[in-house]
Amino acid sequence: MAKENREMRLSAAEKKAAALPAKLTVPMILFFLPVLFIVILTPAIISIQDTMAKGG
């Protein structure tokens, strides 16, 4: 009986762990990717602004 309970808990934990990546996809897109783009694009935007301010 204890072994069956242990196996059921392990099976439930494995199912939850398997479903986790699908559940994390949307939050990652909403929160992580915009920040990543800001970090990557900010230096380029600053450089372009400096170039434009100097007249080309």
N, C-alpha and C positions, 0 to 999 in steps of 0.2 A: 504494500500500500504506500509506504513512504517512497519507494523507488518510482512508483507510478506518478506520485505528486511531483517528484523532482523532475521526471521526464516531461510532464505537462508544463511545468514552469519554464524549463529549458526550451521547450518547443515554442511557448508563447514569447519568450525573450528573443528567440531567433526570428520569429515572424515580425516582431516590432523592429528589430535591427534591419531586417531586409526592406521594410517599408520606409525607413528613415531617409534614404537619399531622395526618394520621390517627394517626400514632404518638405525637404530642405531646398529644393530647386527654386521655388517661387521666392522665399525669403532671400535667398542668395542673389537672385536676379534683381529684386527690389532694393536691397540694401548694400550689397557688396559691389556689384558692377558699377553703379553710378559713382561711388567713391573711387573706384579704380580708374575710371575714365577721367575724373577730376584730377587725380594725382598725375596721370600720364599727360593730359592735355594742357594743364596750367602752365608749365614751363614753355611750351610751344606758343601759347597765346600771349604770354608776356614777351617773348622774343619777337613775335609779329608786331605787337604794339610798339615796342622799342624801335623796330625797323621803320614802321610807318611814321612815328613821331620824328625821326631823324630825316625824313623826306626821301626814303627809298634807300 
